[in-house]
Amino acid sequence: MRVLLVAMLALLAGCRTAGYYAHVTHGQMALLAARKPIDKVVGDPRTSDKVRQRLVTASEARRFASAQLGLPDNRSYTYYVQLDRPWVAWNVFATPELSVDPVVHCFPFAGCVSYRGYFNRDLANREAARQRAAGNDVSIGDVPAYSTLGWFADPVLSSMLGWDDDDLVGTIFHELAHQKIYVKNDSSFNESYANFVEQEGVREWHAAKGLTAPDPKGDMLSRSFTEQVLALRERLKTMYTQPMSDDAKRVAKAEAFEVFRGEYLAWRENEAGGDHRYDRWMAQPMNNARLLPFGLYDQWTGAFAALFEQSGRQWPAFFAEVQALAKQPPAERTQHLTSLKTP
């Protein structure tokens, strides 16, 4: 699967240790210091043709986002940063050994999230080791882009330029959507909403550019694979609550992952038509923590699609409805989203 673009929303939002606060502050300040206006990078004769082309596309998408999609009109994504590493950051996810619930980290402004983000891979590895020592399952995710929710002018990063146009353009739409509306302590709402804005925005981008409609195969396979992972997570969740010894649960857990591997092979050859795009993910050791990101991005995407239709496919009306949802108590918000998702 494409690496999930999990927003590292803990930045500059406080933390449980002074050392971590110093790390994220230094990392964010280093990015700000390294920013260069995209117009200047594009006009620099030393800029490679490939980078220039990608930045021109990013600039066009940035203007389109505000002019056509009603997303924030600010300095975000008008700068470029050439990183000295393949990814801007790494997120560390953790769960108890016999639970699919995340180890949660809470921050004053961003609220509670199911990971800790690091600008340095060695520090991410240390946090992962600390979580393993505590007996938890751990997974580390590469982060090519994130949002500071408008606190700073987020730049286009070199880690974003290796994608195709749809991913580059869509990421800009996605992260600007976070800047427009964000709900503390509700990652599924935030990511599903931003994911819908990304998908619909890319469709409108194609139409405006006279391009063929985006190939739906990738989205269809992503939804299908995600559904299988979420089903696995639900099976594990149920199993962990059974009156069994911990040793018996460990055996059942290992068996569940092996069964899933077999199911994946059958799905790949039949439903996916031999598509191998998820082989790399499947080849990695499995544990509870690796399942955490699934569902964040699309649990309520269908609900937001229905809301967009109810809003006459008009962005101002849609954002007004999303904002109203964001202000509802969590239980009411979930109930409303469920009613939208289920015809």
C-alpha positions as CSV (number, residue, x, y, z in Angstrom):
1,M,0.0,0.0,0.0
2,R,1.0,3.6,-0.3
3,V,2.6,4.8,2.9
4,L,-0.1,6.5,4.8
5,L,0.4,10.2,5.0
6,V,-0.3,10.4,8.7
7,A,-0.2,14.0,9.8
8,M,2.4,14.4,12.6
9,L,0.1,16.6,14.6
10,A,2.1,16.4,17.8
11,L,4.5,19.0,16.5
12,L,5.0,22.0,18.8
13,A,1.9,20.8,20.8
14,G,3.7,19.9,24.0
15,C,4.8,16.4,25.0
16,R,5.5,14.3,28.1
17,T,9.2,14.9,28.1
18,A,11.4,17.9,27.6
19,G,13.7,15.8,25.4
20,Y,10.9,15.0,23.0
21,Y,9.7,18.5,22.9
22,A,13.2,19.7,22.1
23,H,13.5,17.2,19.4
24,V,10.3,18.1,17.5
25,T,10.9,21.8,18.0
26,H,14.4,21.5,16.6
27,G,13.2,19.4,13.7
28,Q,10.4,21.8,12.8
29,M,12.6,24.8,13.0
30,A,15.2,23.1,10.8
31,L,12.6,22.6,8.1
32,L,11.5,26.2,8.4
33,A,15.1,27.4,8.0
34,A,15.6,25.2,5.0
35,R,12.6,26.5,3.0
36,K,13.1,28.2,-0.3
37,P,10.3,29.8,-2.3
38,I,9.2,27.5,-5.1
39,D,9.3,30.2,-7.7
40,K,13.0,30.8,-6.9
41,V,13.8,27.1,-7.0
42,V,12.0,26.7,-10.4
43,G,13.9,29.7,-11.8
44,D,17.3,28.5,-10.6
45,P,19.3,27.1,-13.5
46,R,20.9,24.6,-11.1
47,T,17.5,23.0,-10.4
48,S,17.1,19.7,-12.3
49,D,14.4,19.4,-14.9
50,K,12.7,16.6,-13.0
51,V,12.5,18.7,-9.8
52,R,11.4,21.8,-11.7
53,Q,8.6,19.9,-13.4
54,R,7.3,18.5,-10.1
55,L,7.4,21.9,-8.4
56,V,5.5,23.5,-11.3
57,T,2.8,20.9,-10.9
58,A,2.7,21.4,-7.1
59,S,2.3,25.2,-7.6
60,E,-0.5,24.7,-10.0
61,A,-2.2,22.3,-7.5
62,R,-1.7,24.8,-4.7
63,R,-3.5,27.5,-6.6
64,F,-6.3,25.1,-7.7
65,A,-6.8,24.0,-4.1
66,S,-7.8,27.5,-3.0
67,A,-9.5,28.8,-6.1
68,Q,-11.6,25.7,-6.9
69,L,-11.8,23.6,-3.8
70,G,-12.1,26.4,-1.2
71,L,-9.1,25.3,0.8
72,P,-7.0,27.7,2.8
73,D,-5.3,30.4,0.8
74,N,-2.0,30.8,2.7
75,R,1.7,30.3,2.2
76,S,1.6,26.5,2.8
77,Y,3.1,24.6,-0.1
78,T,4.6,27.7,-1.7
79,Y,8.0,26.7,-0.4
80,Y,10.3,23.7,-1.1
81,V,12.7,21.8,1.2
82,Q,15.3,19.4,-0.1
83,L,15.7,16.9,2.7
84,D,19.0,15.2,3.7
85,R,17.0,11.9,4.3
86,P,14.5,9.8,2.4
87,W,11.5,10.7,4.7
88,V,10.7,13.8,6.7
89,A,9.8,11.7,9.7
90,W,8.9,8.4,11.2
91,N,5.9,7.5,13.2
92,V,6.1,4.8,16.0
93,F,2.9,2.8,16.6
94,A,2.5,0.5,19.5
95,T,-0.2,-1.8,21.0
96,P,-0.2,-4.2,23.9
97,E,0.8,-7.7,22.9
98,L,-2.7,-9.0,23.3
99,S,-4.8,-6.1,22.2
100,V,-5.4,-4.1,19.0
101,D,-6.0,-0.9,20.9
102,P,-3.2,1.7,20.3
103,V,-0.8,3.1,22.9
104,V,-2.2,6.6,22.8
105,H,-0.2,9.9,23.2
106,C,-2.0,13.1,24.0
107,F,-0.9,16.7,23.3
108,P,-2.5,20.0,24.3
109,F,-3.4,21.2,20.8
110,A,-3.4,18.2,18.6
111,G,-5.3,16.0,21.1
112,C,-4.7,12.3,21.4
113,V,-3.1,10.3,18.5
114,S,-2.0,6.7,18.2
115,Y,1.7,7.3,17.4
116,R,4.7,9.4,18.3
117,G,6.5,11.1,15.4
118,Y,10.3,11.6,15.1
119,F,12.4,13.5,12.6
120,N,15.3,11.2,13.3
121,R,15.2,7.4,12.5
122,D,17.6,6.5,15.3
123,L,15.3,8.2,17.9
124,A,12.3,6.4,16.4
125,N,14.2,3.2,16.7
126,R,14.9,4.0,20.4
127,E,11.2,4.6,21.1
128,A,10.3,1.4,19.3
129,A,12.8,-0.5,21.4
130,R,11.4,1.1,24.6
131,Q,7.9,0.0,23.6
132,R,9.1,-3.5,22.9
133,A,10.8,-3.6,26.2
134,A,7.5,-2.8,27.8
135,G,6.1,-5.9,26.1
136,N,4.2,-4.0,23.3
137,D,3.9,-4.8,19.6
138,V,5.6,-2.1,17.6
139,S,5.6,-0.8,14.0
140,I,7.5,2.1,12.4
141,G,5.9,4.0,9.5
142,D,7.7,6.3,7.0
143,V,6.2,9.8,6.8
144,P,6.7,11.6,3.5
145,A,4.5,14.6,4.5
146,Y,2.6,16.0,7.5
147,S,0.5,19.0,8.5
148,T,1.1,21.6,11.3
149,L,-2.6,22.5,10.9
150,G,-1.7,26.0,9.7
151,W,0.6,27.0,12.5
152,F,3.4,27.2,10.0
153,A,3.6,27.4,6.2
154,D,4.1,23.7,5.5
155,P,6.5,23.2,2.5
156,V,6.6,20.8,-0.4
157,L,9.2,18.2,0.6
158,S,11.6,16.3,-1.5
159,S,10.1,13.1,-0.1
160,M,6.9,14.0,-1.9
161,L,8.4,14.3,-5.4
162,G,8.9,10.7,-6.2
163,W,5.1,10.1,-6.5
164,D,3.0,10.4,-9.6
165,D,1.0,13.6,-10.2
166,D,-2.2,12.4,-8.6
167,D,-0.4,11.5,-5.3
168,L,1.5,14.8,-5.3
169,V,-1.5,16.9,-6.0
170,G,-3.8,14.9,-3.8
171,T,-1.4,15.2,-0.8
172,I,-1.5,19.0,-1.1
173,F,-5.3,18.9,-1.1
174,H,-5.3,16.4,1.8
175,E,-3.0,18.4,4.1
176,L,-4.7,21.7,3.4
177,A,-8.0,20.0,4.3
178,H,-6.6,19.3,7.7
179,Q,-5.8,23.0,8.0
180,K,-9.4,24.0,7.3
181,I,-11.1,21.6,9.7
182,Y,-9.6,19.4,12.4
183,V,-11.2,17.7,15.4
184,K,-9.2,16.9,18.5
185,N,-9.2,13.2,19.5
186,D,-11.0,11.9,16.4
187,S,-8.3,10.6,13.9
188,S,-10.8,8.6,11.9
189,F,-13.0,11.7,11.3
190,N,-10.0,13.9,10.4
191,E,-8.4,11.4,8.1
192,S,-11.5,10.2,6.4
193,Y,-12.6,13.8,5.7
194,A,-9.2,14.8,4.3
195,N,-9.1,11.6,2.3
196,F,-12.4,12.4,0.7
197,V,-11.2,16.0,-0.1
198,E,-8.1,14.5,-1.7
199,Q,-10.0,12.0,-3.8
200,E,-12.7,14.4,-5.0
201,G,-10.2,17.2,-5.5
202,V,-8.1,14.9,-7.7
203,R,-11.2,14.1,-9.8
204,E,-11.9,17.8,-10.2
205,W,-8.3,18.4,-11.0
206,H,-8.4,15.9,-13.8
207,A,-11.6,17.4,-15.2
208,A,-10.2,20.9,-15.1
209,K,-7.0,19.8,-16.9
210,G,-8.8,17.8,-19.5
211,L,-7.2,14.6,-18.3
212,T,-8.8,11.2,-18.3
213,A,-10.6,10.3,-15.1
214,P,-8.4,8.7,-12.4
215,D,-8.2,4.9,-12.7
216,P,-10.5,3.5,-10.1
217,K,-8.6,0.2,-9.8
218,G,-6.2,1.5,-7.2
219,D,-8.9,2.8,-5.0
220,M,-10.9,-0.4,-5.4
221,L,-8.0,-2.6,-4.4
222,S,-7.1,-0.3,-1.5
223,R,-10.6,-0.5,-0.1
224,S,-10.8,-4.3,-0.6
225,F,-7.4,-4.9,1.0
226,T,-8.2,-2.5,3.9
227,E,-11.5,-4.3,4.5
228,Q,-9.6,-7.6,4.9
229,V,-7.1,-6.0,7.3
230,L,-9.9,-4.5,9.4
231,A,-11.7,-7.9,9.4
232,L,-8.5,-9.5,10.7
233,R,-8.2,-6.8,13.4
234,E,-11.8,-7.5,14.5
235,R,-11.1,-11.2,14.7
236,L,-8.1,-10.6,16.8
237,K,-10.0,-8.1,19.0
238,T,-12.7,-10.7,19.6
239,M,-10.2,-13.4,20.3
240,Y,-8.3,-11.3,22.8
241,T,-11.4,-11.0,24.9
242,Q,-12.0,-14.7,25.1
243,P,-11.5,-16.6,28.4
244,M,-8.2,-18.1,27.4
245,S,-4.7,-18.2,28.9
246,D,-2.2,-15.7,27.5
247,D,-0.2,-18.5,26.0
248,A,-3.3,-19.8,24.2
249,K,-4.0,-16.3,22.9
250,R,-0.4,-16.0,21.6
251,V,-0.8,-19.2,19.7
252,A,-4.2,-18.1,18.3
253,K,-2.7,-14.8,17.3
254,A,0.1,-16.4,15.4
255,E,-2.4,-18.7,13.6
256,A,-4.6,-15.7,12.7
257,F,-1.7,-14.0,11.0
258,E,-0.8,-17.2,9.1
259,V,-4.3,-17.7,7.9
260,F,-4.4,-14.1,6.8
261,R,-1.3,-14.6,4.7
262,G,-3.0,-17.5,2.9
263,E,-6.2,-15.5,2.4
264,Y,-4.1,-12.7,0.9
265,L,-2.5,-15.0,-1.7
266,A,-6.0,-16.2,-2.8
267,W,-7.3,-12.6,-2.9
268,R,-4.2,-11.4,-4.9
269,E,-4.7,-14.1,-7.6
270,N,-8.4,-13.9,-7.8
271,E,-10.0,-10.6,-6.8
272,A,-6.9,-8.5,-7.4
273,G,-6.2,-10.2,-10.7
274,G,-2.6,-11.0,-9.9
275,D,-1.7,-7.5,-8.7
276,H,1.3,-7.6,-6.4
277,R,1.2,-4.0,-5.0
278,Y,0.7,-5.3,-1.4
279,D,3.4,-8.0,-1.5
280,R,6.0,-5.8,0.2
281,W,3.7,-5.0,3.1
282,M,2.7,-8.6,3.5
283,A,6.4,-9.7,3.5
284,Q,7.1,-7.9,6.7
285,P,6.6,-9.5,10.1
286,M,3.1,-9.0,11.3
287,N,1.8,-7.8,14.7
288,N,-1.0,-5.8,16.2
289,A,0.7,-2.5,15.7
290,R,1.1,-2.9,12.0
291,L,-2.7,-3.0,11.7
292,L,-3.3,0.4,13.4
293,P,-3.1,2.8,10.4
294,F,-5.8,0.9,8.5
295,G,-9.2,2.3,8.6
296,L,-8.0,5.8,9.7
297,Y,-8.1,7.1,6.1
298,D,-11.3,5.6,4.9
299,Q,-13.6,4.5,7.7
300,W,-16.0,7.5,7.0
301,T,-14.9,8.4,3.5
302,G,-18.2,7.1,2.1
303,A,-20.1,9.2,4.6
304,F,-18.3,12.3,3.5
305,A,-19.0,11.4,-0.1
306,A,-22.7,11.2,0.7
307,L,-22.5,14.5,2.5
308,F,-20.9,16.1,-0.5
309,E,-23.8,14.9,-2.7
310,Q,-26.3,16.2,-0.2
311,S,-24.5,19.6,-0.3
312,G,-25.1,19.8,-4.1
313,R,-21.5,19.0,-4.7
314,Q,-20.7,22.6,-3.6
315,W,-17.6,23.0,-1.5
316,P,-18.7,25.9,0.7
317,A,-21.9,24.0,1.6
318,F,-20.0,20.8,2.2
319,F,-17.4,22.5,4.5
320,A,-20.2,24.1,6.4
321,E,-21.8,20.7,7.0
322,V,-18.4,19.2,8.0
323,Q,-17.8,22.0,10.4
324,A,-21.2,21.4,12.0
325,L,-20.4,17.8,12.4
326,A,-17.0,18.7,14.0
327,K,-18.8,20.6,16.7
328,Q,-21.1,17.8,17.7
329,P,-20.3,15.6,20.7
330,P,-18.4,12.4,19.6
331,A,-21.3,10.0,20.0
332,E,-23.7,12.2,18.0
333,R,-21.0,12.7,15.4
334,T,-20.4,9.0,15.0
335,Q,-24.2,8.4,14.8
336,H,-24.6,11.0,12.1
337,L,-21.6,9.6,10.1
338,T,-23.0,6.1,10.4
339,S,-26.4,7.2,9.0
340,L,-24.6,8.9,6.1
341,K,-22.5,5.9,5.4
342,T,-25.5,3.4,5.5
343,P,-28.2,4.3,2.9
